[in-house]
Amino acid sequence: MTPAQDLVRHYLWLRRAGINDSHSGNLSVRNGERIWVTPSGACADALRPEQLMECRLDAPPAPGASLDAALHLAVYRSRPNAGCVIHSHGPYTVAMTLDGRDFEPPDFEGQLYFPTVPVINIDYDRYLRESPARVAAVLAAQPIMVVRGHGVYACAETVNLAYKWTCSLEHSAQTAYLAGRAGTWTG
């Protein structure tokens, strides 16, 4: 399987898991100085590998690439070992971080992978301008983080590892929500 095929497969899995809706989120994979990113407005149910947009680390994003393409490039520049960046919109994670506080997973697996998940606030009207530098700065030292009210960014050496962390965080947020409803966790 090519990296592009693997990216498309994981993008569809995020949709099927309910972490993204049909057209939300974006993914990229890296091969040396070349990056393939989902196109703007991509539909996870219909995306094909040949529709991915090729970008280069030393150039601006390709026309038609995701609005987050500049952010993906900034992450790869700040984290040379990264092979994938995933942006997702897990509803439990977004809901559990709307207060803007860093998220501490209550479950064993979440604590094992990331005891504290940084949450940053970026005003919507400044998002495209500020998000590349701010998200890249956090992901230079963390595998996963949240932009309050917007979603999750995960960075890893492989697509599957970034996917694993994304799913694990969403599961932790769902667990926190359910434990809060049950009165067994106050976060």
Backbone as JSON Lines, residues from 0, in Angstrom:
{"i":0,"aa":"M","n":[0.85,-1.18,0.0],"ca":[0.0,0.0,0.0],"c":[0.89,1.24,0.0]}
{"i":1,"aa":"T","n":[0.57,2.2,-0.84],"ca":[1.34,3.44,-0.89],"c":[0.96,4.33,0.28]}
{"i":2,"aa":"P","n":[1.82,5.3,0.63],"ca":[1.45,6.25,1.69],"c":[0.14,6.99,1.38]}
{"i":3,"aa":"A","n":[-0.09,7.32,0.13],"ca":[-1.33,8.01,-0.25],"c":[-2.55,7.12,-0.01]}
{"i":4,"aa":"Q","n":[-2.44,5.85,-0.37],"ca":[-3.55,4.92,-0.13],"c":[-3.8,4.74,1.37]}
{"i":5,"aa":"D","n":[-2.72,4.69,2.14],"ca":[-2.84,4.54,3.58],"c":[-3.53,5.77,4.2]}
{"i":6,"aa":"L","n":[-3.16,6.95,3.73],"ca":[-3.79,8.17,4.22],"c":[-5.3,8.16,3.93]}
{"i":7,"aa":"V","n":[-5.67,7.83,2.71],"ca":[-7.09,7.8,2.32],"c":[-7.85,6.78,3.17]}
{"i":8,"aa":"R","n":[-7.24,5.64,3.4],"ca":[-7.88,4.6,4.23],"c":[-8.13,5.1,5.65]}
{"i":9,"aa":"H","n":[-7.14,5.75,6.25],"ca":[-7.3,6.26,7.62],"c":[-8.29,7.42,7.68]}
{"i":10,"aa":"Y","n":[-8.32,8.25,6.65],"ca":[-9.29,9.35,6.59],"c":[-10.71,8.78,6.6]}
{"i":11,"aa":"L","n":[-10.94,7.72,5.84],"ca":[-12.25,7.07,5.84],"c":[-12.55,6.43,7.18]}
{"i":12,"aa":"W","n":[-11.56,5.82,7.82],"ca":[-11.77,5.21,9.13],"c":[-12.19,6.26,10.17]}
{"i":13,"aa":"L","n":[-11.61,7.46,10.11],"ca":[-12.01,8.53,11.04],"c":[-13.48,8.87,10.85]}
{"i":14,"aa":"R","n":[-13.92,8.88,9.62],"ca":[-15.33,9.14,9.3],"c":[-16.21,8.03,9.86]}
{"i":15,"aa":"R","n":[-15.84,6.8,9.59],"ca":[-16.65,5.66,10.03],"c":[-16.71,5.53,11.54]}
{"i":16,"aa":"A","n":[-15.65,5.98,12.22],"ca":[-15.62,5.94,13.68],"c":[-16.41,7.08,14.31]}
{"i":17,"aa":"G","n":[-16.92,8.01,13.48],"ca":[-17.67,9.15,14.0],"c":[-16.81,10.26,14.56]}
{"i":18,"aa":"I","n":[-15.51,10.19,14.28],"ca":[-14.6,11.23,14.76],"c":[-14.64,12.45,13.85]}
{"i":19,"aa":"N","n":[-14.83,12.23,12.56],"ca":[-15.05,13.31,11.6],"c":[-16.41,13.12,10.95]}
{"i":20,"aa":"D","n":[-16.97,14.2,10.42],"ca":[-18.16,14.03,9.59],"c":[-17.69,13.81,8.15]}
{"i":21,"aa":"S","n":[-18.59,13.83,7.22],"ca":[-18.23,13.46,5.85],"c":[-17.14,14.33,5.23]}
{"i":22,"aa":"H","n":[-17.09,15.61,5.59],"ca":[-16.16,16.53,4.94],"c":[-15.24,17.26,5.92]}
{"i":23,"aa":"S","n":[-15.11,16.77,7.14],"ca":[-14.3,17.51,8.11],"c":[-12.93,16.89,8.29]}
{"i":24,"aa":"G","n":[-12.08,17.64,8.94],"ca":[-10.73,17.19,9.21],"c":[-9.86,17.19,7.98]}
{"i":25,"aa":"N","n":[-8.59,16.91,8.18],"ca":[-7.64,16.8,7.08],"c":[-6.44,16.0,7.56]}
{"i":26,"aa":"L","n":[-5.78,15.36,6.62],"ca":[-4.63,14.51,6.92],"c":[-3.52,14.8,5.93]}
{"i":27,"aa":"S","n":[-2.32,14.49,6.36],"ca":[-1.18,14.57,5.44],"c":[-0.17,13.49,5.8]}
{"i":28,"aa":"V","n":[0.6,13.11,4.79],"ca":[1.72,12.19,4.98],"c":[2.95,12.81,4.34]}
{"i":29,"aa":"R","n":[4.1,12.42,4.87],"ca":[5.36,12.99,4.4],"c":[6.26,11.89,3.85]}
{"i":30,"aa":"N","n":[6.95,12.24,2.76],"ca":[7.99,11.4,2.2],"c":[9.13,12.33,1.83]}
{"i":31,"aa":"G","n":[10.11,12.44,2.71],"ca":[11.22,13.37,2.49],"c":[10.75,14.81,2.53]}
{"i":32,"aa":"E","n":[10.98,15.53,1.44],"ca":[10.56,16.93,1.35],"c":[9.16,17.09,0.75]}
{"i":33,"aa":"R","n":[8.55,15.98,0.37],"ca":[7.23,16.01,-0.26],"c":[6.15,15.62,0.73]}
{"i":34,"aa":"I","n":[5.04,16.35,0.68],"ca":[3.9,16.13,1.56],"c":[2.67,15.95,0.69]}
{"i":35,"aa":"W","n":[1.83,14.98,1.03],"ca":[0.53,14.84,0.37],"c":[-0.52,15.14,1.41]}
{"i":36,"aa":"V","n":[-1.42,16.07,1.07],"ca":[-2.45,16.51,2.0],"c":[-3.82,16.4,1.32]}
{"i":37,"aa":"T","n":[-4.84,16.19,2.13],"ca":[-6.19,16.14,1.59],"c":[-6.56,17.48,0.96]}
{"i":38,"aa":"P","n":[-7.33,17.46,-0.11],"ca":[-7.74,18.71,-0.74],"c":[-8.8,19.42,0.11]}
{"i":39,"aa":"S","n":[-8.93,20.71,-0.11],"ca":[-9.96,21.49,0.56],"c":[-11.33,20.92,0.2]}
{"i":40,"aa":"G","n":[-12.17,20.73,1.21],"ca":[-13.52,20.24,0.97],"c":[-13.59,18.76,0.66]}
{"i":41,"aa":"A","n":[-12.55,17.99,0.98],"ca":[-12.52,16.56,0.67],"c":[-13.65,15.81,1.37]}
{"i":42,"aa":"C","n":[-14.23,14.86,0.68],"ca":[-15.25,13.97,1.23],"c":[-14.59,12.64,1.57]}
{"i":43,"aa":"A","n":[-14.6,12.27,2.83],"ca":[-13.95,11.03,3.26],"c":[-14.54,9.81,2.59]}
{"i":44,"aa":"D","n":[-15.82,9.86,2.26],"ca":[-16.49,8.7,1.67],"c":[-16.1,8.47,0.21]}
{"i":45,"aa":"A","n":[-15.55,9.48,-0.45],"ca":[-15.29,9.38,-1.88],"c":[-13.85,9.71,-2.28]}
{"i":46,"aa":"L","n":[-13.01,10.12,-1.32],"ca":[-11.64,10.54,-1.64],"c":[-10.83,9.39,-2.23]}
{"i":47,"aa":"R","n":[-10.07,9.72,-3.27],"ca":[-9.17,8.75,-3.91],"c":[-7.73,9.27,-3.78]}
{"i":48,"aa":"P","n":[-6.76,8.37,-3.72],"ca":[-5.36,8.78,-3.54],"c":[-4.89,9.81,-4.57]}
{"i":49,"aa":"E","n":[-5.33,9.68,-5.81],"ca":[-4.88,10.63,-6.84],"c":[-5.42,12.04,-6.64]}
{"i":50,"aa":"Q","n":[-6.37,12.22,-5.73],"ca":[-6.91,13.56,-5.44],"c":[-6.09,14.31,-4.39]}
{"i":51,"aa":"L","n":[-5.19,13.63,-3.71],"ca":[-4.37,14.29,-2.7],"c":[-3.5,15.36,-3.37]}
{"i":52,"aa":"M","n":[-3.23,16.4,-2.62],"ca":[-2.47,17.54,-3.14],"c":[-1.01,17.4,-2.7]}
{"i":53,"aa":"E","n":[-0.09,17.48,-3.66],"ca":[1.32,17.42,-3.32],"c":[1.83,18.81,-2.95]}
{"i":54,"aa":"C","n":[2.5,18.87,-1.81],"ca":[3.12,20.12,-1.35],"c":[4.59,19.81,-1.06]}
{"i":55,"aa":"R","n":[5.37,20.87,-0.95],"ca":[6.79,20.71,-0.62],"c":[7.09,21.52,0.63]}
{"i":56,"aa":"L","n":[8.02,21.01,1.43],"ca":[8.39,21.7,2.67],"c":[8.96,23.09,2.42]}
{"i":57,"aa":"D","n":[9.59,23.3,1.28],"ca":[10.25,24.57,1.0],"c":[9.41,25.51,0.13]}
{"i":58,"aa":"A","n":[8.1,25.27,0.07],"ca":[7.23,26.1,-0.78],"c":[5.89,26.32,-0.08]}
{"i":59,"aa":"P","n":[5.13,27.31,-0.56],"ca":[3.78,27.51,-0.02],"c":[2.9,26.31,-0.38]}
{"i":60,"aa":"P","n":[1.77,26.15,0.33],"ca":[0.86,25.04,0.01],"c":[0.37,25.1,-1.43]}
{"i":61,"aa":"A","n":[0.09,23.94,-1.98],"ca":[-0.43,23.85,-3.35],"c":[-1.84,24.42,-3.4]}
{"i":62,"aa":"P","n":[-2.18,25.11,-4.49],"ca":[-3.56,25.6,-4.64],"c":[-4.54,24.42,-4.59]}
{"i":63,"aa":"G","n":[-5.61,24.59,-3.83],"ca":[-6.61,23.54,-3.69],"c":[-6.38,22.61,-2.53]}
{"i":64,"aa":"A","n":[-5.21,22.74,-1.86],"ca":[-4.95,21.91,-0.68],"c":[-5.81,22.39,0.48]}
{"i":65,"aa":"S","n":[-5.97,21.55,1.47],"ca":[-6.72,21.89,2.67],"c":[-6.33,23.27,3.19]}
{"i":66,"aa":"L","n":[-7.29,23.96,3.8],"ca":[-6.99,25.25,4.42],"c":[-5.93,25.1,5.51]}
{"i":67,"aa":"D","n":[-5.78,23.91,6.06],"ca":[-4.77,23.64,7.08],"c":[-3.42,23.2,6.5]}
{"i":68,"aa":"A","n":[-3.25,23.23,5.2],"ca":[-2.0,22.76,4.6],"c":[-0.79,23.52,5.14]}
{"i":69,"aa":"A","n":[-0.91,24.82,5.32],"ca":[0.21,25.6,5.87],"c":[0.55,25.14,7.29]}
{"i":70,"aa":"L","n":[-0.46,24.77,8.05],"ca":[-0.26,24.25,9.39],"c":[0.49,22.92,9.33]}
{"i":71,"aa":"H","n":[0.07,22.03,8.44],"ca":[0.75,20.74,8.3],"c":[2.22,20.96,7.95]}
{"i":72,"aa":"L","n":[2.5,21.85,7.01],"ca":[3.89,22.11,6.62],"c":[4.68,22.66,7.8]}
{"i":73,"aa":"A","n":[4.08,23.53,8.59],"ca":[4.76,24.09,9.77],"c":[5.08,22.99,10.78]}
{"i":74,"aa":"V","n":[4.17,22.05,10.96],"ca":[4.43,20.94,11.89],"c":[5.6,20.1,11.4]}
{"i":75,"aa":"Y","n":[5.62,19.77,10.12],"ca":[6.73,18.96,9.58],"c":[8.06,19.7,9.71]}
{"i":76,"aa":"R","n":[8.05,21.0,9.56],"ca":[9.29,21.77,9.71],"c":[9.77,21.76,11.16]}
{"i":77,"aa":"S","n":[8.83,21.77,12.12],"ca":[9.21,21.82,13.53],"c":[9.48,20.43,14.1]}
{"i":78,"aa":"R","n":[9.07,19.4,13.4],"ca":[9.23,18.03,13.88],"c":[9.71,17.14,12.73]}
{"i":79,"aa":"P","n":[11.0,17.14,12.46],"ca":[11.55,16.44,11.3],"c":[11.26,14.94,11.24]}
{"i":80,"aa":"N","n":[11.0,14.29,12.37],"ca":[10.72,12.85,12.36],"c":[9.26,12.54,12.07]}
{"i":81,"aa":"A","n":[8.42,13.55,11.93],"ca":[6.99,13.32,11.7],"c":[6.75,12.77,10.3]}
{"i":82,"aa":"G","n":[5.89,11.77,10.22],"ca":[5.51,11.2,8.94],"c":[4.05,11.42,8.62]}
{"i":83,"aa":"C","n":[3.29,11.93,9.6],"ca":[1.85,12.14,9.41],"c":[1.34,13.21,10.37]}
{"i":84,"aa":"V","n":[0.38,13.98,9.89],"ca":[-0.38,14.91,10.74],"c":[-1.85,14.63,10.47]}
{"i":85,"aa":"I","n":[-2.61,14.47,11.54],"ca":[-4.05,14.27,11.44],"c":[-4.76,15.39,12.17]}
{"i":86,"aa":"H","n":[-5.73,16.0,11.51],"ca":[-6.63,16.95,12.16],"c":[-8.02,16.35,12.14]}
{"i":87,"aa":"S","n":[-8.62,16.24,13.32],"ca":[-9.94,15.63,13.44],"c":[-10.84,16.47,14.32]}
{"i":88,"aa":"H","n":[-12.12,16.11,14.32],"ca":[-13.13,16.87,15.05],"c":[-13.93,15.99,16.0]}
{"i":89,"aa":"G","n":[-13.25,15.14,16.77],"ca":[-13.95,14.24,17.68],"c":[-14.91,15.01,18.58]}
{"i":90,"aa":"P","n":[-16.2,14.7,18.53],"ca":[-17.18,15.48,19.28],"c":[-16.99,15.44,20.79]}
{"i":91,"aa":"Y","n":[-16.59,14.31,21.34],"ca":[-16.38,14.25,22.79],"c":[-15.15,15.07,23.19]}
{"i":92,"aa":"T","n":[-14.09,14.97,22.4],"ca":[-12.89,15.75,22.71],"c":[-13.18,17.24,22.63]}
{"i":93,"aa":"V","n":[-13.86,17.67,21.57],"ca":[-14.19,19.09,21.43],"c":[-15.06,19.53,22.61]}
{"i":94,"aa":"A","n":[-16.08,18.74,22.93],"ca":[-16.99,19.11,24.03],"c":[-16.26,19.18,25.37]}
{"i":95,"aa":"M","n":[-15.41,18.21,25.64],"ca":[-14.74,18.15,26.94],"c":[-13.63,19.18,27.1]}
{"i":96,"aa":"T","n":[-13.28,19.89,26.04],"ca":[-12.22,20.9,26.13],"c":[-12.72,22.31,25.83]}
{"i":97,"aa":"L","n":[-14.03,22.48,25.73],"ca":[-14.57,23.81,25.45],"c":[-14.26,24.83,26.55]}
{"i":98,"aa":"D","n":[-13.95,24.35,27.75],"ca":[-13.6,25.28,28.83],"c":[-12.19,25.84,28.67]}
{"i":99,"aa":"G","n":[-11.43,25.32,27.71],"ca":[-10.09,25.84,27.44],"c":[-9.0,25.28,28.34]}
{"i":100,"aa":"R","n":[-9.36,24.43,29.28],"ca":[-8.34,23.83,30.16],"c":[-7.69,22.62,29.48]}
{"i":101,"aa":"D","n":[-6.42,22.4,29.77],"ca":[-5.76,21.2,29.28],"c":[-6.56,19.99,29.75]}
{"i":102,"aa":"F","n":[-6.58,18.96,28.93],"ca":[-7.37,17.77,29.22],"c":[-6.49,16.68,29.81]}
{"i":103,"aa":"E","n":[-6.93,16.11,30.94],"ca":[-6.23,15.01,31.57],"c":[-7.1,13.76,31.46]}
{"i":104,"aa":"P","n":[-6.74,12.83,30.59],"ca":[-7.56,11.63,30.41],"c":[-7.73,10.87,31.72]}
{"i":105,"aa":"P","n":[-8.95,10.41,32.01],"ca":[-9.19,9.68,33.26],"c":[-8.87,8.19,33.16]}
{"i":106,"aa":"D","n":[-8.68,7.69,31.95],"ca":[-8.51,6.25,31.76],"c":[-7.03,5.88,31.63]}
{"i":107,"aa":"F","n":[-6.76,4.6,31.85],"ca":[-5.39,4.1,31.83],"c":[-4.7,4.36,30.5]}
{"i":108,"aa":"E","n":[-5.34,3.99,29.4],"ca":[-4.7,4.12,28.09],"c":[-4.39,5.58,27.77]}
{"i":109,"aa":"G","n":[-5.34,6.46,28.02],"ca":[-5.1,7.88,27.79],"c":[-3.94,8.4,28.61]}
{"i":110,"aa":"Q","n":[-3.9,8.04,29.89],"ca":[-2.8,8.45,30.76],"c":[-1.46,7.89,30.3]}
{"i":111,"aa":"L","n":[-1.5,6.67,29.78],"ca":[-0.27,6.04,29.3],"c":[0.31,6.81,28.11]}
{"i":112,"aa":"Y","n":[-0.54,7.2,27.18],"ca":[-0.07,7.88,25.97],"c":[0.18,9.37,26.17]}
{"i":113,"aa":"F","n":[-0.68,10.03,26.89],"ca":[-0.56,11.49,27.06],"c":[-1.29,11.91,28.34]}
{"i":114,"aa":"P","n":[-0.57,12.0,29.46],"ca":[-1.2,12.35,30.73],"c":[-1.91,13.71,30.71]}
{"i":115,"aa":"T","n":[-1.38,14.63,29.92],"ca":[-2.02,15.94,29.77],"c":[-2.02,16.3,28.29]}
{"i":116,"aa":"V","n":[-3.19,16.68,27.78],"ca":[-3.32,17.1,26.39],"c":[-3.47,18.62,26.38]}
{"i":117,"aa":"P","n":[-2.51,19.34,25.8],"ca":[-2.61,20.79,25.76],"c":[-3.81,21.26,24.93]}
{"i":118,"aa":"V","n":[-4.46,22.31,25.43],"ca":[-5.57,22.95,24.74],"c":[-5.21,24.42,24.57]}
{"i":119,"aa":"I","n":[-5.26,24.89,23.33],"ca":[-4.97,26.31,23.08],"c":[-6.21,26.98,22.48]}
{"i":120,"aa":"N","n":[-6.27,28.27,22.65],"ca":[-7.37,29.06,22.12],"c":[-6.86,29.94,20.99]}
{"i":121,"aa":"I","n":[-7.52,29.86,19.84],"ca":[-7.21,30.74,18.71],"c":[-8.55,31.29,18.22]}
{"i":122,"aa":"D","n":[-8.69,32.61,18.24],"ca":[-9.93,33.22,17.76],"c":[-10.16,32.83,16.31]}
{"i":123,"aa":"Y","n":[-11.42,32.57,15.97],"ca":[-11.76,32.1,14.62],"c":[-11.32,33.08,13.54]}
{"i":124,"aa":"D","n":[-11.41,34.38,13.8],"ca":[-11.05,35.34,12.76],"c":[-9.53,35.43,12.54]}
{"i":125,"aa":"R","n":[-8.74,34.83,13.43],"ca":[-7.28,34.83,13.26],"c":[-6.72,33.43,13.06]}
{"i":126,"aa":"Y","n":[-7.61,32.45,12.93],"ca":[-7.2,31.06,12.91],"c":[-6.19,30.74,11.79]}
{"i":127,"aa":"L","n":[-6.53,31.06,10.56],"ca":[-5.64,30.7,9.43],"c":[-4.29,31.39,9.54]}
{"i":128,"aa":"R","n":[-4.26,32.57,10.1],"ca":[-3.02,33.33,10.23],"c":[-2.15,32.81,11.38]}
{"i":129,"aa":"E","n":[-2.77,32.47,12.51],"ca":[-2.01,32.11,13.71],"c":[-1.8,30.61,13.91]}
{"i":130,"aa":"S","n":[-2.7,29.8,13.4],"ca":[-2.65,28.37,13.74],"c":[-1.37,27.65,13.3]}
{"i":131,"aa":"P","n":[-0.79,27.92,12.12],"ca":[0.42,27.16,11.76],"c":[1.53,27.25,12.82]}
{"i":132,"aa":"A","n":[1.87,28.44,13.22],"ca":[2.97,28.6,14.19],"c":[2.58,28.09,15.57]}
{"i":133,"aa":"R","n":[1.38,28.37,16.0],"ca":[0.97,27.98,17.36],"c":[0.8,26.47,17.51]}
{"i":134,"aa":"V","n":[0.17,25.84,16.55],"ca":[-0.02,24.39,16.62],"c":[1.33,23.68,16.46]}
{"i":135,"aa":"A","n":[2.15,24.13,15.53],"ca":[3.47,23.52,15.32],"c":[4.33,23.63,16.57]}
{"i":136,"aa":"A","n":[4.24,24.75,17.28],"ca":[5.03,24.92,18.51],"c":[4.63,23.88,19.56]}
{"i":137,"aa":"V","n":[3.35,23.61,19.7],"ca":[2.91,22.61,20.68],"c":[3.29,21.21,20.22]}
{"i":138,"aa":"L","n":[3.04,20.91,18.95],"ca":[3.33,19.56,18.44],"c":[4.82,19.27,18.31]}
{"i":139,"aa":"A","n":[5.66,20.27,18.43],"ca":[7.11,20.03,18.44],"c":[7.5,19.22,19.67]}
{"i":140,"aa":"A","n":[6.68,19.31,20.74],"ca":[7.01,18.63,21.99],"c":[5.95,17.63,22.44]}
{"i":141,"aa":"Q","n":[4.79,17.61,21.8],"ca":[3.66,16.77,22.21],"c":[3.16,15.98,21.0]}
{"i":142,"aa":"P","n":[2.61,14.79,21.21],"ca":[2.07,14.04,20.08],"c":[0.67,14.46,19.66]}
{"i":143,"aa":"I","n":[-0.04,15.16,20.56],"ca":[-1.44,15.47,20.29],"c":[-1.83,16.71,21.06]}
{"i":144,"aa":"M","n":[-2.74,17.5,20.5],"ca":[-3.21,18.71,21.17],"c":[-4.58,19.08,20.61]}
{"i":145,"aa":"V","n":[-5.21,20.08,21.26],"ca":[-6.55,20.51,20.87],"c":[-6.56,22.02,20.68]}
{"i":146,"aa":"V","n":[-7.23,22.47,19.63],"ca":[-7.57,23.88,19.48],"c":[-9.02,24.0,19.97]}
{"i":147,"aa":"R","n":[-9.21,24.75,21.05],"ca":[-10.52,24.85,21.69],"c":[-11.62,25.18,20.69]}
{"i":148,"aa":"G","n":[-12.68,24.39,20.74],"ca":[-13.83,24.62,19.88],"c":[-13.65,24.2,18.43]}
{"i":149,"aa":"H","n":[-12.47,23.71,18.1],"ca":[-12.19,23.37,16.7],"c":[-11.87,21.9,16.52]}
{"i":150,"aa":"G","n":[-10.85,21.4,17.21],"ca":[-10.54,19.99,17.04],"c":[-9.14,19.62,17.46]}
{"i":151,"aa":"V","n":[-8.79,18.4,17.12],"ca":[-7.56,17.74,17.55],"c":[-6.53,17.75,16.43]}
{"i":152,"aa":"Y","n":[-5.26,17.91,16.81],"ca":[-4.14,17.73,15.9],"c":[-3.22,16.69,16.51]}
{"i":153,"aa":"A","n":[-2.92,15.65,15.73],"ca":[-2.0,14.6,16.18],"c":[-0.87,14.5,15.17]}
{"i":154,"aa":"C","n":[0.32,14.21,15.67],"ca":[1.51,14.13,14.84],"c":[2.3,12.89,15.26]}
{"i":155,"aa":"A","n":[2.7,12.09,14.28],"ca":[3.44,10.87,14.61],"c":[4.32,10.46,13.43]}
{"i":156,"aa":"E","n":[5.12,9.44,13.67],"ca":[6.01,8.93,12.63],"c":[5.23,8.21,11.53]}
{"i":157,"aa":"T","n":[4.08,7.64,11.87],"ca":[3.28,6.89,10.9],"c":[1.82,7.34,10.95]}
{"i":158,"aa":"V","n":[1.09,7.07,9.87],"ca":[-0.34,7.37,9.83],"c":[-1.06,6.58,10.91]}
{"i":159,"aa":"N","n":[-0.73,5.32,11.02],"ca":[-1.44,4.47,11.98],"c":[-1.23,4.93,13.42]}
{"i":160,"aa":"L","n":[-0.03,5.39,13.76],"ca":[0.21,5.86,15.12],"c":[-0.55,7.16,15.41]}
{"i":161,"aa":"A","n":[-0.56,8.09,14.46],"ca":[-1.34,9.32,14.65],"c":[-2.83,8.99,14.77]}
{"i":162,"aa":"Y","n":[-3.29,8.04,14.0],"ca":[-4.68,7.57,14.07],"c":[-4.97,6.94,15.43]}
{"i":163,"aa":"K","n":[-4.05,6.11,15.92],"ca":[-4.22,5.48,17.23],"c":[-4.36,6.53,18.31]}
{"i":164,"aa":"W","n":[-3.49,7.55,18.3],"ca":[-3.57,8.58,19.33],"c":[-4.85,9.38,19.22]}
{"i":165,"aa":"T","n":[-5.28,9.67,17.99],"ca":[-6.53,10.41,17.78],"c":[-7.7,9.62,18.35]}
{"i":166,"aa":"C","n":[-7.76,8.34,18.03],"ca":[-8.86,7.5,18.53],"c":[-8.8,7.34,20.05]}
{"i":167,"aa":"S","n":[-7.59,7.18,20.58],"ca":[-7.43,7.03,22.02],"c":[-7.9,8.29,22.77]}
{"i":168,"aa":"L","n":[-7.55,9.45,22.25],"ca":[-8.0,10.69,22.89],"c":[-9.52,10.81,22.85]}
{"i":169,"aa":"E","n":[-10.13,10.48,21.72],"ca":[-11.59,10.56,21.63],"c":[-12.23,9.57,22.6]}
{"i":170,"aa":"H","n":[-11.66,8.39,22.74],"ca":[-12.19,7.41,23.69],"c":[-12.04,7.92,25.12]}
{"i":171,"aa":"S","n":[-10.9,8.54,25.44],"ca":[-10.69,9.11,26.77],"c":[-11.7,10.21,27.07]}
{"i":172,"aa":"A","n":[-11.96,11.05,26.07],"ca":[-12.93,12.13,26.26],"c":[-14.33,11.56,26.45]}
{"i":173,"aa":"Q","n":[-14.66,10.52,25.71],"ca":[-15.96,9.88,25.88],"c":[-16.07,9.25,27.28]}
{"i":174,"aa":"T","n":[-15.0,8.61,27.72],"ca":[-14.97,8.03,29.06],"c":[-15.15,9.12,30.12]}
{"i":175,"aa":"A","n":[-14.45,10.24,29.95],"ca":[-14.58,11.35,30.9],"c":[-16.01,11.87,30.94]}
{"i":176,"aa":"Y","n":[-16.62,12.01,29.78],"ca":[-18.0,12.48,29.71],"c":[-18.94,11.51,30.45]}
{"i":177,"aa":"L","n":[-18.81,10.23,30.14],"ca":[-19.68,9.23,30.77],"c":[-19.44,9.16,32.29]}
{"i":178,"aa":"A","n":[-18.17,9.23,32.7],"ca":[-17.87,9.2,34.13],"c":[-18.41,10.44,34.83]}
{"i":179,"aa":"G","n":[-18.35,11.57,34.14],"ca":[-18.93,12.79,34.7],"c":[-20.44,12.67,34.86]}
{"i":180,"aa":"R","n":[-21.11,12.1,33.87],"ca":[-22.57,11.89,33.95],"c":[-22.92,10.91,35.07]}
{"i":181,"aa":"A","n":[-22.04,9.93,35.29],"ca":[-22.27,8.93,36.34],"c":[-21.88,9.45,37.72]}
{"i":182,"aa":"G","n":[-21.23,10.61,37.75],"ca":[-20.8,11.19,39.02],"c":[-19.55,10.56,39.59]}
{"i":183,"aa":"T","n":[-18.78,9.85,38.76],"ca":[-17.57,9.18,39.24],"c":[-16.29,9.9,38.84]}
{"i":184,"aa":"W","n":[-16.41,11.01,38.14],"ca":[-15.24,11.77,37.72],"c":[-15.63,13.24,37.61]}
{"i":185,"aa":"T","n":[-14.77,14.12,38.1],"ca":[-15.06,15.55,38.05],"c":[-14.1,16.32,37.18]}
{"i":186,"aa":"G","n":[-13.05,15.66,36.7],"ca":[-12.09,16.29,35.8],"c":[-11.59,17.56,36.29]}
